[in-house]
Amino acid sequence: MPARPEPNGSEPTGSGPNGSDPNGSDIVPGTLLSHLHPDARASLLAAGVRRRFDSGETLLHQGDPTDHVLVLRSGWVRVSATTTDGQAVLLALRGPGDVLGELAALHGWPRTATVRALEPVVVAQFRAPVFLEVLHRQPAVAVALLKQLSTRLRDAERARVDSATLDVAHRVAAHVLRLAEQHGEAEGRVIVVRMPLTQQDIADQIGASRRAVARALGTLRERRVVTTGRRLITVHQPDVLRAFTASAPNGT
């Protein structure tokens, strides 16, 4: 079923699976919307057209010449790319508050990845000229976009170094630590990461087998460093996790 525009593209008034929370409680930390004051956030979203996608639908196709931008209001998506030899590579999971397709709007490039909904998703969709006008009129949005893009670049650089220098146990620890630092929420002395991340997703992102990732997470659980659940990773001892990551031979 194709994506459906809302009747009037207006700001939703409540939170939940079919709309975003005006107060930002569903927004993932470290995302574009998380860096904005509620007023700037509302102004940005009001400039876009609200659209829905069903679970399994494709939001963006790798290689397409389209240049519109999407801002996730609710739901999670999977971002992947296909290599020249036909291998599908998981790049990231993106959640509420994230921006998608900004490179096409900024540079006019074809889509560099395919984005598929993991669950029902609501987005604000912007034509490229509209999104660029928002960036010119609202410096806070431009700064928020720079923050998110710089974070993604730093994470990609760290992941490349980790892949070249760390064993699987330390790569898993480093990946969980990055998730906690960028997307976690402090709840007392623990950090909680809420996203629909599977062991296979972690394995795909760090270049390891699911079995090896399961063993590494099992060790962290046994040591009470982390616990895992459905759509949930809880880091109970952030300092221990950080120290373990830093202790790897040739680690960063």
C-alpha positions in Angstrom: 0.0 0.0 0.0 1.5 3.4 -0.9 2.2 6.1 1.6 -0.8 8.1 2.5 -0.8 11.9 3.1 -2.9 13.0 6.1 -6.0 15.0 5.2 -4.6 18.4 5.9 -0.9 17.7 6.9 -1.6 19.5 10.2 0.2 19.0 13.5 -1.1 16.0 15.4 -2.5 16.7 18.9 -1.4 13.6 20.7 1.3 10.9 21.0 1.3 7.3 20.1 1.9 5.0 17.1 0.0 7.3 14.7 1.3 10.7 15.7 4.2 12.5 17.4 4.2 13.9 20.9 4.2 17.7 20.8 6.2 17.6 24.1 8.9 15.5 22.5 8.7 12.6 25.0 8.9 10.0 22.1 11.8 11.7 20.3 15.1 9.7 20.4 18.0 11.6 22.1 20.7 12.7 19.7 18.3 13.2 16.7 17.5 16.4 14.8 14.3 17.1 16.7 15.9 16.4 20.0 18.3 19.3 19.4 15.4 21.8 18.9 13.4 23.8 21.3 9.7 22.8 21.2 8.8 26.0 19.4 11.4 25.5 16.7 10.4 21.8 16.4 6.8 22.7 15.9 7.7 25.3 13.3 9.8 22.9 11.4 7.1 20.1 11.4 4.4 22.6 10.3 6.4 23.3 7.1 6.2 19.7 6.0 3.4 17.4 4.9 2.5 14.6 7.2 2.6 11.1 5.7 2.1 7.6 6.9 3.8 4.4 5.8 2.8 0.8 6.8 5.3 -1.7 8.3 7.4 -3.1 5.5 6.9 -0.2 3.1 9.8 1.5 1.5 10.2 5.2 2.2 13.3 5.9 0.1 14.9 3.8 -2.7 18.7 3.6 -3.2 19.6 5.2 -6.5 16.4 7.2 -7.0 16.8 10.8 -8.2 14.2 12.1 -5.8 15.2 15.0 -3.4 12.5 15.3 -0.8 13.5 15.1 2.9 11.7 13.1 5.6 11.7 13.8 9.4 10.5 10.8 11.4 7.7 11.8 13.8 7.0 8.2 15.0 8.1 4.7 14.3 11.4 3.1 13.4 13.0 2.4 10.0 15.9 0.3 8.7 18.5 2.0 6.5 20.5 -0.3 4.2 22.5 -0.1 1.1 23.3 -2.7 -1.6 26.9 -3.0 -2.8 28.0 -3.5 -6.4 28.2 -7.3 -5.8 24.6 -7.3 -4.6 25.2 -7.6 -0.9 22.8 -5.8 1.4 24.5 -3.9 4.2 22.6 -2.6 7.3 23.7 1.0 7.9 21.5 2.0 10.8 18.2 2.0 12.5 16.5 5.4 12.7 13.7 6.5 15.1 11.5 9.4 16.0 13.3 12.7 15.5 15.7 11.5 12.9 16.1 13.1 9.4 16.3 11.0 6.3 17.2 12.0 2.7 19.0 15.2 3.6 22.0 14.5 1.3 19.8 14.5 -1.8 18.3 17.8 -0.8 21.7 19.4 0.0 23.7 18.1 -2.9 21.3 16.8 -5.5 22.8 13.3 -5.2 20.7 10.1 -5.9 19.6 8.2 -2.9 22.6 6.5 -1.2 20.5 4.0 0.8 17.1 2.3 1.0 14.9 3.1 4.0 12.2 0.6 5.0 9.6 0.9 7.8 10.0 -1.6 10.6 6.6 -0.7 12.0 3.9 1.9 11.1 5.7 5.2 10.6 4.6 8.8 10.4 6.9 11.4 8.8 7.0 15.0 7.9 7.9 15.2 4.2 9.5 18.3 2.7 10.3 19.2 -0.9 13.9 20.1 -1.2 13.3 23.8 -1.8 11.0 24.0 1.2 13.6 22.2 3.5 16.4 24.5 2.3 14.2 27.5 2.9 13.6 26.3 6.4 17.4 26.0 7.0 17.9 29.6 5.8 15.0 31.0 7.8 15.6 29.0 11.0 19.3 28.9 12.0 18.4 26.7 14.9 17.3 24.0 12.5 20.5 24.3 10.5 22.6 23.9 13.6 20.6 20.9 14.8 21.1 19.3 11.4 24.8 19.9 11.6 24.9 18.3 15.0 23.2 15.2 13.8 25.3 14.9 10.7 28.5 15.4 12.6 27.5 12.7 15.1 26.7 10.3 12.3 30.1 11.0 10.7 31.9 10.5 14.0 30.1 7.2 14.7 30.9 6.0 11.2 34.6 6.8 11.7 34.6 5.0 15.1 32.9 2.0 13.6 35.5 1.7 10.9 38.4 1.9 13.4 36.7 -0.6 15.7 36.1 -3.0 12.8 39.8 -2.9 11.9 41.3 -3.1 15.4 38.9 -4.8 17.9 37.8 -8.3 18.5 34.0 -9.1 18.5 33.6 -8.8 22.3 35.1 -5.3 22.3 33.2 -4.3 19.1 29.9 -5.3 20.7 30.8 -3.3 23.8 31.9 -0.3 21.8 28.6 -0.4 19.7 26.4 -0.6 22.9 28.4 2.3 24.4 27.8 4.4 21.3 24.1 3.7 21.4 24.0 4.6 25.1 26.0 7.8 24.6 24.1 9.0 21.5 20.5 7.7 22.1 20.3 6.6 25.7 18.3 8.2 28.5 19.6 8.4 32.0 17.3 6.9 34.6 19.0 7.2 37.9 22.4 5.5 37.6 21.5 3.5 34.5 21.2 4.4 30.8 18.3 3.1 28.9 18.3 2.7 25.1 14.9 2.1 23.5 15.0 0.9 19.9 13.9 -2.3 18.0 17.5 -3.6 17.7 18.1 -7.4 17.3 21.3 -9.4 17.8 21.4 -9.9 14.1 21.2 -6.1 13.6 24.2 -5.6 15.8 26.0 -8.4 14.0 25.3 -6.8 10.6 26.5 -3.4 11.8 29.8 -4.5 13.3 30.6 -7.3 10.8 30.3 -10.3 13.1 28.1 -13.4 13.3 24.9 -13.4 15.4 26.3 -16.2 17.5 29.4 -14.2 18.4 27.3 -11.2 19.3 25.0 -13.3 21.5 28.1 -14.6 23.4 29.5 -11.1 23.9 26.1 -9.8 25.1 25.8 -12.9 27.4 29.1 -12.1 29.0 28.1 -8.4 29.6 24.8 -9.6 31.1 26.6 -12.1 33.4 28.8 -9.3 34.7 25.7 -7.2 35.3 27.0 -4.5 32.9 24.0 -4.6 30.7 20.6 -6.2 30.5 18.5 -6.6 27.3 14.9 -7.0 26.6 12.4 -6.4 23.8 13.3 -3.0 22.2 15.4 -2.3 25.2 19.1 -2.2 26.3 19.9 -1.1 29.8 23.4 -0.2 30.7 23.8 -0.6 34.4 27.5 0.1 34.7 28.5 2.7 32.1 31.9 3.2 33.5 32.7 -0.5 33.4 31.5 -0.7 29.8 33.6 2.3 28.9 36.7 0.9 30.7 36.2 -2.5 29.0 36.0 -0.9 25.6 39.1 1.2 26.2 41.0 -1.9 27.5 41.1 -3.6 24.1 44.5 -4.1 22.5 45.0 -1.5 19.8 41.5 0.0 20.8 40.5 3.6 20.6 
